[in-house]
Amino acid sequence: MKKLVLILIVFAFIMGCGSKGDLVLEPESLPLKITNLSVSQVGSNIELKFAFPSLLSDNKTLDKNDITKVYVYHSNTSIPEEKFRKKSSLILKIKEPEKILKKDTFIIPIPFKLKNLDKVEHNFGIIYYKEKKRSPMSIISSINSIIPYTIISNVEIEQERKMTLVKWDKPIFDVLKKEISQIAGFNVYRRIEMEKIDEGDNISQDELDEEETELIYKKINTELIKKEYFEDTDISINGKYFYKLTTVYNKKVESAYSKIVSIQLQDIYPPEIPENLFVFRGDGYMLLNWEEVKDKDLSHYIIYRKRTKKGHFKKISNNTIKSRYKDKNIKKGILFYYYVIAVDKKGNESERSNIVKERY
């Protein structure tokens, strides 16, 4: 009788739970695969670059501090992603991943002997662990390596007004003294150690963030450089500029970096003069137009005006951004005179433009 009562109680409990809905399990929080792995050759190193996923499988944020280790797998033959871990070789274990972090990008340089670079296929995959939970194998990224070129020599640097000029000698041989048959171009990398920023400096927070005083070099040419010189016109920040260069074989293969050259820069040079200023009568205004100044550190324009030939020019606009201006403070019958100057981010002012006049 007691057993029967117990069975009825258990049955009633189960039925009662079922009436409230099916039992739902919490989704497991698992690390996701790396989907942005890329590889490139720099000298005798093959560099792996990637970023960890921002989320876990349950859409929670992945905390980078919870990543305990990173495993790098390598193969000289193509292997499907799902079989890569078992059929490739584990060539590197990283137990403190935070040490290879450059902002949000992880860079892993892996050195190879020259005999393993001479027209050799390399395939890489990465697995990481969130505490004890293993991620799936990353996408597989491949590269065909070559014997590295000799390092660019005789790098020189000088300042020419609002730009730096970097010059170098074209390499002729690879590191085995064989003559180079192909050069796609050159890349220039730069970093800046900024001087203390004065309150009067007209530099945005975005620029400060972009040029943090970290030991990170950024490629500054947007297209491959075809000649043995480069003009850096983006030098609006006062400080010490460091440059290094590579010879490019293709989009994945570069030489080792050249020696680093540096120069201390102080922007004391004014921007170019606004050219071809014209004035037109409009309906209730005078319209000024001029050619846009191309200086990369251009901040704004200042407009000056006077009402008589013997009068004095007065500032009528102190912060015009575009290369045109409408003067609405006008009266009929008066002959107006105008000129424009350009101002850069350090407050340097150009000489004045041509003077134009028009009667309204």
Long-range contacts (C-beta under 8 A, 24 or more apart in sequence): 26-58, 27-57, 27-58, 28-57, 28-58, 29-56, 29-57, 29-58, 29-60, 29-133, 30-56, 30-57, 30-58, 30-130, 30-133, 30-135, 31-56, 31-57, 31-62, 31-67, 31-128, 31-129, 31-130, 31-133, 31-134, 31-135, 32-56, 32-57, 32-62, 32-135, 32-136, 33-135, 33-136, 33-137, 33-138, 33-139, 34-126, 34-128, 34-135, 34-138, 34-139, 35-138, 35-139, 36-139, 37-124, 37-125, 37-126, 37-138, 37-139, 37-140, 37-141, 38-141, 39-122, 39-124, 39-141, 39-142, 39-143, 39-252, 40-143, 40-252, 40-253, 40-254, 41-117, 41-143, 41-145, 41-146, 41-148, 41-252, 41-253, 41-254, 42-109, 42-246, 42-254, 42-255, 42-256, 42-257, 43-148, 43-151, 43-254, 43-255, 43-256, 43-257, 44-111, 44-112, 44-113, 44-114, 44-117, 44-148, 44-175, 44-256, 45-109, 45-110, 45-111, 45-112, 45-256, 46-109, 46-110, 46-112, 46-122, 46-124, 46-143, 46-145, 47-107, 47-108, 47-109, 47-110, 48-72, 48-106, 48-107, 48-108, 48-110, 48-124, 48-126, 48-141, 49-105, 49-106, 49-107, 49-108, 50-105, 50-106, 50-126, 50-138, 51-104, 51-105, 51-106, 52-106, 52-128, 56-130, 62-130, 64-97, 64-98, 64-101, 65-98, 66-130, 66-131, 67-97, 67-128, 67-129, 67-130, 68-95, 68-97, 68-129, 68-130, 68-131, 68-132, 69-93, 69-94, 69-95, 69-97, 69-128, 69-129, 70-94, 70-97, 70-106, 70-108, 70-126, 70-127, 70-128, 70-129, 71-126, 71-127, 71-128, 72-108, 72-110, 72-124, 72-125, 72-126, 73-124, 73-125, 73-126, 73-127, 73-137, 74-110, 74-122, 74-123, 74-124, 75-122, 75-123, 76-120, 76-121, 76-122, 76-123, 77-121, 77-123, 78-121, 78-123, 78-142, 79-123, 79-140, 81-125, 81-137, 81-139, 81-140, 82-137, 84-123, 84-125, 84-137, 84-140, 85-125, 85-127, 85-137, 88-123, 88-125, 97-128, 102-216, 103-216, 112-145, 114-147, 114-148, 114-175, 114-176, 116-145, 117-145, 117-146, 117-147, 117-148, 118-145, 118-146, 118-147, 119-144, 119-145, 119-146, 120-144, 120-145, 143-252, 143-253, 144-252, 145-253, 146-174, 146-249, 146-253, 147-174, 147-175, 147-176, 147-178, 148-174, 148-175, 148-255, 148-256, 149-173, 149-174, 149-175, 149-180, 149-183, 149-247, 149-249, 149-255, 150-174, 150-175, 150-255, 151-255, 151-256, 151-257, 151-258, 151-259, 152-186, 152-245, 152-246, 152-247, 152-255, 152-258, 153-258, 155-243, 155-244, 155-245, 155-258, 155-259, 155-261, 156-261, 157-243, 157-261, 157-262, 157-263, 158-263, 159-235, 159-263, 159-265, 160-231, 161-269, 162-233, 162-235, 162-267, 162-269, 162-271, 162-295, 162-297, 162-344, 163-231, 163-232, 163-233, 163-235, 164-231, 164-232, 164-235, 164-241, 164-243, 164-263, 164-265, 165-229, 165-230, 165-231, 165-232, 166-229, 166-230, 166-232, 166-243, 166-245, 166-261, 167-228, 167-229, 168-228, 168-229, 168-245, 168-258, 169-228, 170-228, 171-247, 171-255, 182-249, 183-247, 183-248, 183-249, 184-224, 184-248, 184-249, 184-250, 184-251, 185-224, 185-225, 185-226, 185-248, 186-221, 186-224, 186-225, 186-226, 186-228, 186-230, 186-245, 186-246, 186-247, 186-248, 187-219, 187-221, 187-224, 187-225, 187-245, 187-246, 187-248, 187-254, 188-219, 188-220, 188-221, 188-225, 188-230, 188-232, 188-243, 188-244, 188-245, 189-217, 189-218, 189-219, 189-220, 189-243, 189-244, 189-245, 189-246, 189-257, 190-217, 190-218, 190-220, 190-232, 190-241, 190-242, 190-243, 191-215, 191-216, 191-217, 191-218, 191-241, 191-242, 192-237, 192-239, 192-240, 192-241, 192-242, 193-239, 193-240, 193-242, 194-237, 194-238, 194-239, 195-238, 195-239, 200-347, 201-238, 201-345, 201-346, 201-347, 202-299, 202-345, 202-346, 202-347, 203-236, 203-237, 203-345, 207-236, 207-237, 211-237, 217-242, 217-244, 224-248, 233-295, 233-296, 234-296, 234-297, 235-265, 235-267, 235-297, 236-267, 236-296, 236-297, 236-344, 236-345, 236-346, 237-267, 238-265, 238-266, 238-267, 238-346, 239-264, 239-265, 240-264, 240-265, 241-265, 267-297, 267-344, 267-346, 267-348, 268-346, 268-348, 269-348, 270-342, 270-344, 270-348, 270-349, 270-350, 270-351, 271-295, 271-297, 271-298, 271-342, 271-343, 271-344, 271-348, 271-349, 271-350, 272-342, 272-350, 273-341, 273-342, 273-350, 273-351, 273-352, 273-353, 274-301, 274-323, 274-340, 274-341, 274-342, 274-350, 274-353, 275-353, 275-354, 276-354, 277-338, 277-339, 277-340, 277-353, 277-354, 277-355, 277-356, 278-356, 279-336, 279-338, 279-356, 279-357, 279-358, 280-358, 281-358, 281-360, 282-326, 284-328, 284-330, 285-326, 285-327, 285-328, 285-330, 286-326, 286-327, 286-330, 286-336, 286-338, 286-358, 286-360, 287-324, 287-325, 287-326, 287-327, 288-324, 288-325, 288-326, 288-327, 288-338, 288-340, 288-356, 289-323, 289-324, 290-323, 290-324, 290-340, 290-353, 291-323, 292-323, 293-323, 293-342, 293-350, 295-342, 295-344, 297-344, 297-345, 297-346, 298-342, 298-343, 298-344, 298-345, 299-343, 299-344, 299-345, 299-347, 300-342, 300-343, 301-325, 301-340, 301-341, 301-342, 301-343, 302-340, 302-341, 302-343, 302-349, 303-327, 303-338, 303-340, 304-338, 304-339, 304-340, 304-341, 304-352, 305-336, 305-337, 305-338, 306-336, 306-337, 307-334, 307-335, 307-336, 307-337, 308-335, 309-335, 309-337, 311-337, 313-337, 313-339, 330-360, 331-360, 332-360, 333-359, 333-360, 334-359, 334-360, 335-359, 336-360
